[in-house]
């Protein structure tokens, strides 16, 4: 949690210009290590700037590497479902920052909460296909996301979908393991190998499990495993089979088969690639009689949601649910 001095420093950056070229128009959101601002480049281009809070964070080698990884990994994928990082540098005060596409819309988690905790089957299938297509492109580059969850999926007002936050992504080495193995991610969306801290077993099937968990949450309104604490969540994820989705919601059997296979405890029993699971979903939708058309928030819907909830529906690859800033929305 940020102290008063940190919050004051973050707020005071609004209206300043970093590196002589990015004017910070408005604060979009804050996290433990950084803040995200809507910005205008001196040439008039709009963007989002993610800035580490303190020079000390920028000087910490591990934090700086993770920050740079987020800046560089996504650009290697070259897929429309990944947020582009346009620039990165260090401001005059020593704080590292990155510049990203400025997105208008809401996260998948915000949409789920706004619609009562669940989403219609057709929309879930459409979202899942596009997440998997993005992950298939990442996996082709040897990049495993490792933190797929509704908060990291952004639905744009123009009908797009972005997979965000590649900050803990890992590139596979020649042995099939990860170069550095630490327990990073979100317990509710961790498969057994990740929750059990077995980094050499993390591969594309780890992300496949997480997509199954996302579909489970969107369709049932519940996590795959029920636990009271983070520690319990890790234990049950590492040791127990996922609950069959049909026991928690009336999901059509063809769709249930796809989700349950993604959530298999043993990696060899899951879909072996994101592309394989992606290609199975349209047929499952057809057999289920589901409308798998693209259903995303429109600009009008998002504007209405903003009025009702007080949420500023503008974000970047570092933002989740963003509270409206006291100093107003970004300038046009």
C-alpha positions as CSV (number, residue, x, y, z in Angstrom):
1,X,0.0,0.0,0.0
2,X,1.4,3.4,-0.9
3,X,2.0,6.0,1.8
4,X,0.9,9.6,1.6
5,X,4.2,10.8,0.4
6,X,4.2,8.4,-2.5
7,X,0.6,9.2,-3.5
8,X,1.5,12.9,-3.4
9,X,4.5,12.4,-5.6
10,X,2.4,10.4,-8.1
11,X,-0.4,13.0,-8.2
12,X,2.2,15.9,-8.6
13,X,3.5,14.3,-11.8
14,X,0.2,15.1,-13.6
15,X,0.8,18.2,-15.8
16,X,4.6,17.6,-16.0
17,X,6.6,16.6,-19.0
18,X,9.1,13.7,-18.8
19,X,12.2,13.4,-21.0
20,X,11.2,16.7,-22.6
21,X,8.6,15.0,-24.8
22,X,5.7,13.2,-22.9
23,X,3.3,15.5,-21.2
24,X,1.4,13.6,-18.4
25,X,-2.2,14.6,-18.9
26,X,-4.0,12.5,-16.2
27,X,-3.4,9.7,-13.8
28,X,-5.1,6.5,-14.9
29,X,-4.1,4.1,-12.2
30,X,-1.5,3.0,-9.7
31,X,0.1,-0.2,-8.5
32,X,2.7,-1.3,-6.0
33,X,5.6,-0.3,-8.2
34,X,4.4,2.1,-10.8
35,X,1.7,4.5,-12.0
36,X,0.1,4.8,-15.4
37,X,-0.7,8.2,-17.0
38,X,-2.5,9.3,-20.1
39,X,0.1,11.3,-22.0
40,X,0.6,13.4,-25.1
41,X,3.8,13.4,-27.0
42,X,5.2,16.7,-28.2
43,X,4.1,15.8,-31.7
44,X,0.5,15.4,-30.5
45,X,0.3,11.6,-30.4
46,X,-1.6,10.1,-27.5
47,X,-0.2,7.2,-25.4
48,X,-0.1,5.7,-22.0
49,X,3.1,6.1,-19.9
50,X,3.9,3.6,-17.1
51,X,6.4,5.1,-14.7
52,X,8.1,3.4,-11.7
53,X,7.4,5.2,-8.5
54,X,10.9,5.8,-7.2
55,X,14.5,6.0,-8.6
56,X,15.4,3.3,-6.1
57,X,13.1,0.9,-7.9
58,X,14.7,1.7,-11.2
59,X,18.1,1.0,-9.6
60,X,17.0,-2.4,-8.3
61,X,18.3,-4.9,-10.9
62,X,15.5,-7.5,-10.5
63,X,12.7,-4.9,-10.7
64,X,14.4,-3.1,-13.7
65,X,14.7,-6.4,-15.6
66,X,11.1,-7.3,-15.0
67,X,10.0,-3.8,-16.1
68,X,12.1,-4.0,-19.3
69,X,10.8,-7.5,-19.9
70,X,7.3,-6.2,-20.1
71,X,8.5,-3.5,-22.4
72,X,10.3,-5.8,-24.8
73,X,8.6,-9.3,-24.7
74,X,5.2,-8.1,-26.0
75,X,6.8,-6.5,-29.0
76,X,8.4,-9.7,-30.0
77,X,5.0,-11.3,-30.6
78,X,3.8,-8.9,-33.3
79,X,0.1,-9.8,-32.8
80,X,-2.9,-7.4,-32.7
81,X,-3.9,-8.9,-29.3
82,X,-0.7,-7.6,-27.6
83,X,-0.3,-4.0,-26.5
84,X,2.6,-2.3,-28.3
85,X,5.4,-0.7,-26.3
86,X,6.4,2.4,-28.2
87,X,9.3,3.7,-26.2
88,X,11.2,3.3,-22.9
89,X,13.7,5.5,-21.1
90,X,14.7,7.0,-17.8
91,X,13.4,10.4,-16.7
92,X,15.8,13.1,-15.4
93,X,14.9,12.1,-11.8
94,X,16.1,8.5,-12.4
95,X,12.7,6.8,-12.7
96,X,12.3,4.3,-15.5
97,X,9.2,4.4,-17.7
98,X,7.7,2.8,-20.8
99,X,5.3,4.2,-23.4
100,X,2.4,2.1,-24.6
101,X,-0.7,2.2,-26.7
102,X,-3.5,4.1,-25.0
103,X,-6.6,1.9,-24.9
104,X,-10.2,2.8,-24.4
105,X,-12.5,0.1,-22.9
106,X,-12.5,-2.1,-19.8
107,X,-10.9,-5.3,-18.5
108,X,-12.7,-8.6,-18.8
109,X,-13.0,-8.7,-15.1
110,X,-14.6,-5.2,-15.0
111,X,-17.1,-6.4,-17.6
112,X,-17.8,-9.6,-15.7
113,X,-18.5,-7.7,-12.5
114,X,-20.6,-5.1,-14.3
115,X,-22.8,-7.9,-15.7
116,X,-23.4,-9.7,-12.4
117,X,-20.5,-12.1,-12.2
118,X,-21.0,-14.1,-15.4
119,X,-21.0,-13.6,-19.1
120,X,-23.2,-15.1,-21.9
121,X,-21.8,-18.3,-23.4
122,X,-21.4,-16.8,-26.9
123,X,-19.3,-13.9,-25.5
124,X,-17.1,-16.2,-23.5
125,X,-16.4,-18.4,-26.5
126,X,-15.6,-15.3,-28.6
127,X,-13.2,-14.0,-25.9
128,X,-11.5,-17.3,-25.4
129,X,-10.8,-17.8,-29.1
130,X,-9.1,-14.4,-29.3
131,X,-7.1,-15.0,-26.1
132,X,-5.9,-18.3,-27.4
133,X,-5.1,-16.9,-30.8
134,X,-2.9,-14.3,-29.1
135,X,-1.2,-16.9,-26.9
136,X,-0.6,-19.1,-29.9
137,X,1.4,-16.3,-31.5
138,X,3.3,-15.8,-28.2
139,X,4.0,-19.5,-27.9
140,X,5.4,-19.6,-31.4
141,X,8.0,-17.2,-30.2
142,X,8.7,-19.4,-27.1
143,X,7.0,-16.9,-24.8
144,X,4.8,-18.2,-21.9
145,X,2.6,-15.5,-20.3
146,X,2.1,-17.2,-16.9
147,X,-0.5,-14.8,-15.6
148,X,-3.6,-15.1,-17.8
149,X,-6.7,-13.9,-15.8
150,X,-9.7,-11.6,-16.5
151,X,-7.9,-8.6,-15.1
152,X,-5.2,-9.0,-17.7
153,X,-7.6,-9.2,-20.7
154,X,-8.7,-5.8,-22.0
155,X,-11.8,-5.3,-24.2
156,X,-11.5,-2.2,-26.3
157,X,-14.4,0.0,-27.3
158,X,-13.7,-0.7,-31.0
159,X,-14.2,-4.4,-30.6
160,X,-10.6,-5.5,-30.0
161,X,-9.1,-7.6,-27.3
162,X,-5.6,-7.2,-25.8
163,X,-3.7,-9.6,-23.6
164,X,-1.9,-7.4,-21.1
165,X,1.0,-7.6,-18.7
166,X,3.8,-9.7,-20.0
167,X,5.8,-8.5,-17.0
168,X,6.3,-12.1,-15.7
169,X,6.4,-13.8,-19.0
170,X,9.3,-16.2,-19.5
171,X,11.1,-17.3,-22.6
172,X,11.7,-21.0,-22.8
173,X,15.3,-22.2,-23.0
174,X,16.5,-25.2,-24.9
175,X,15.7,-27.7,-22.1
176,X,12.1,-26.7,-22.0
177,X,12.4,-25.0,-18.6
178,X,12.4,-21.4,-17.8
179,X,15.5,-19.3,-17.4
180,X,14.6,-18.1,-14.0
181,X,12.0,-20.0,-12.0
182,X,10.0,-18.2,-9.3
183,X,6.5,-18.5,-8.0
184,X,4.8,-15.6,-9.9
185,X,1.3,-15.4,-11.1
186,X,-2.2,-15.4,-9.6
187,X,-3.1,-18.5,-7.5
188,X,-6.7,-18.8,-8.7
189,X,-5.5,-19.1,-12.3
190,X,-2.4,-21.3,-11.6
191,X,-2.2,-24.9,-12.8
192,X,-0.7,-27.6,-10.6
193,X,2.9,-27.2,-11.9
194,X,2.9,-23.4,-11.4
195,X,1.2,-23.5,-7.9
196,X,3.6,-26.3,-6.9
197,X,6.6,-24.2,-7.9
198,X,7.9,-26.6,-10.5
199,X,9.3,-24.0,-13.0
200,X,10.8,-26.6,-15.4
201,X,7.3,-28.0,-16.1
202,X,5.9,-24.6,-17.1
203,X,5.2,-24.5,-20.8
204,X,2.4,-23.6,-23.2
205,X,0.0,-25.9,-21.4
206,X,0.3,-23.7,-18.3
207,X,-1.3,-20.9,-20.3
208,X,-3.9,-23.3,-21.7
209,X,-4.9,-24.2,-18.1
210,X,-5.3,-20.6,-17.2
211,X,-7.6,-19.9,-20.2
212,X,-9.7,-22.8,-19.0
213,X,-9.8,-21.2,-15.6
214,X,-10.9,-17.9,-17.2
215,X,-13.7,-19.6,-19.0
216,X,-14.7,-21.4,-15.8
217,X,-14.9,-18.1,-13.9
218,X,-16.8,-16.3,-16.7
219,X,-19.4,-19.1,-17.1
220,X,-19.9,-20.0,-13.4
221,X,-19.0,-16.9,-11.5
222,X,-16.7,-19.1,-9.3
223,X,-13.0,-19.9,-9.2
224,X,-11.9,-23.4,-10.2
225,X,-10.9,-24.2,-6.7
226,X,-12.5,-22.8,-3.5
227,X,-10.2,-21.7,-0.8
228,X,-10.2,-19.1,2.0
229,X,-6.6,-17.9,1.8
230,X,-3.9,-17.5,-0.9
231,X,-2.0,-20.3,0.8
232,X,-4.9,-22.7,0.7
233,X,-5.5,-21.7,-3.0
234,X,-1.9,-22.7,-3.8
235,X,-2.3,-26.0,-2.0
236,X,-5.5,-27.1,-3.6
237,X,-4.3,-25.9,-7.1
238,X,-1.1,-28.0,-6.7
239,X,-2.8,-31.1,-5.4
240,X,-6.4,-31.4,-6.5
241,X,-8.3,-32.0,-9.8
242,X,-10.4,-29.1,-11.1
243,X,-14.1,-29.3,-10.5
244,X,-16.0,-30.3,-13.7
245,X,-17.5,-27.1,-15.0
246,X,-20.9,-28.7,-15.6
247,X,-21.2,-29.3,-11.8
248,X,-21.2,-25.5,-11.3
249,X,-23.2,-24.2,-14.2
250,X,-25.5,-25.5,-17.0
251,X,-22.8,-25.4,-19.7
252,X,-23.5,-27.3,-22.9
253,X,-21.7,-30.6,-22.9
254,X,-19.4,-29.9,-26.0
255,X,-18.2,-26.7,-24.4
256,X,-17.8,-28.4,-21.0
257,X,-15.5,-31.0,-22.6
258,X,-13.2,-28.3,-24.0
259,X,-13.0,-26.5,-20.6
260,X,-12.5,-29.7,-18.6
261,X,-9.7,-30.8,-20.9
262,X,-8.0,-27.5,-20.6
263,X,-8.2,-27.9,-16.8
264,X,-6.8,-31.4,-16.7
265,X,-4.4,-31.9,-13.7
266,X,-1.8,-33.7,-15.9
267,X,-0.3,-31.6,-18.6
268,X,-0.3,-34.5,-21.1
269,X,-4.1,-34.7,-20.7
270,X,-4.7,-31.0,-21.6
271,X,-4.9,-29.4,-25.0
272,X,-1.3,-29.5,-26.0
273,X,-1.2,-26.1,-27.6
274,X,-3.2,-22.9,-27.5
275,X,-3.9,-23.2,-31.2
276,X,-5.4,-26.7,-30.6
277,X,-7.8,-25.5,-28.0
278,X,-8.6,-22.4,-30.1
279,X,-9.5,-24.6,-33.1
280,X,-11.8,-26.8,-30.9
281,X,-14.0,-24.0,-29.7
282,X,-15.9,-23.1,-32.9
283,X,-17.0,-26.7,-33.3
284,X,-18.0,-26.9,-29.7
285,X,-20.0,-23.7,-30.1
286,X,-21.7,-25.1,-33.2
287,X,-22.7,-28.3,-31.5
288,X,-23.9,-26.4,-28.5
289,X,-26.0,-24.1,-30.6
290,X,-24.3,-21.1,-29.1
291,X,-23.9,-17.8,-30.7
292,X,-20.2,-17.4,-31.0
293,X,-20.3,-14.0,-32.6
294,X,-18.1,-11.3,-31.3
295,X,-19.8,-9.6,-28.4
296,X,-17.8,-6.7,-26.9
297,X,-18.7,-3.5,-25.2
298,X,-19.4,-0.6,-27.6
299,X,-18.2,2.9,-27.0
300,X,-21.7,3.9,-26.0
301,X,-22.0,1.0,-23.5
302,X,-18.7,1.9,-21.9
303,X,-19.7,5.6,-21.6
304,X,-22.9,4.5,-19.9
305,X,-20.9,2.3,-17.5
306,X,-18.6,5.1,-16.7
307,X,-21.6,7.3,-15.7
308,X,-23.1,4.5,-13.5
309,X,-19.9,3.3,-11.8
310,X,-17.7,6.4,-11.7
311,X,-15.0,4.4,-13.6
312,X,-12.8,6.0,-16.1
313,X,-12.9,3.4,-19.0
314,X,-9.5,4.1,-20.3
315,X,-6.5,1.9,-19.6
316,X,-3.2,0.5,-20.7
317,X,-1.3,-2.7,-20.3
318,X,-0.6,-1.9,-16.7
319,X,-4.2,-0.9,-15.6
320,X,-7.0,-2.9,-14.2
321,X,-10.1,-1.2,-12.7
322,X,-9.2,2.5,-13.0
323,X,-10.8,5.1,-10.7
324,X,-11.6,8.4,-12.3
325,X,-8.8,10.9,-11.6
326,X,-9.6,14.0,-9.5
327,X,-7.9,16.2,-12.1
328,X,-10.1,15.1,-15.0
329,X,-9.9,12.9,-18.0
330,X,-7.2,13.1,-20.6
331,X,-7.3,16.1,-22.9
332,X,-8.6,15.7,-26.4
